[in-house]
Amino acid sequence: MSRWTLSLHEAGHAVAAWTLTGARAMATLHDGGAGTAWPLDDMSPTDRAIMTAVGPLAEALAHRHSEPEIARHVAGDTPSRALPTVETIATVETAAELRSVVVRGVSDHVMLARFCIAGIEQQPDRWAQRHAWIQSLAKRLIRSHEKSIVETARVLYLRGVVSVPLEERNAS
């Protein structure tokens, strides 16, 4: 997955978490093409499932929105240094801790599958209905917050870390 697609994926998670909880959410990019996003407040199982579903669906935004331009050095036409990841901008301890979370993490698809069968393990016909319902809610959230997801992804792409909602810039 490209850095831009990964940024959209993780920004989708973060914007969804903020939208659903009203609390700040974080997203990071890691060496090796990994990323993470998490809310800074507890979420209900349904809200967490929606947040989980938004990430993979938000990847499709890469077809409509181009990745950010990378600043070039004034002295030449070469790109500036490599784009940052948590490993290049955080302390060694922080980067190692976040990396261990990534390694231990469960994929979005597995998390969503676990939600879909939870409590109705003996009713497999309902698993698909629950999945379709969560997917429809996630798609609606992406449509309603596409601009925020793309803006957040641009910041994440360029900085390697982002906090949602994005901070307002002062005019001064």
GINORVEN-V844716 format. One record per backbone hydrogen bond with DSSP energy under -0.5 kcal/mol. NH is the residue of the N-H (numbers start at 1). CO is the residue of the C=O. If there is no record, write none. Layout:
NH|CO, NH|CO
This chain:
6|2, 7|3, 8|4, 9|5, 10|6, 11|7, 12|8, 13|9, 14|10, 15|11, 16|12, 17|13, 18|14, 19|15, 20|16, 21|17, 22|18, 25|164, 26|38, 27|162, 28|36, 29|160, 30|34, 33|30, 34|30, 36|28, 38|26, 40|24, 48|44, 49|45, 50|46, 51|47, 52|48, 53|49, 54|50, 55|51, 56|52, 57|53, 58|54, 59|55, 59|56, 60|57, 61|58, 62|59, 63|60, 64|61, 65|61, 73|78, 80|71, 84|158, 86|29, 88|85, 89|85, 89|86, 90|86, 95|91, 96|92, 97|93, 98|94, 99|95, 100|96, 101|97, 102|98, 103|99, 104|100, 105|101, 111|107, 112|108, 113|109, 114|110, 115|111, 116|112, 117|113, 118|114, 120|117, 123|120, 126|123, 127|123, 127|124, 128|124, 129|125, 130|126, 131|127, 132|128, 133|129, 134|130, 135|131, 136|132, 137|133, 138|134, 139|135, 140|136, 141|137, 142|138, 143|139, 144|140, 145|141, 146|143, 149|145, 150|146, 151|147, 152|148, 153|149, 154|150, 155|151, 156|152, 157|153, 158|154, 159|155, 160|156, 162|27, 164|25
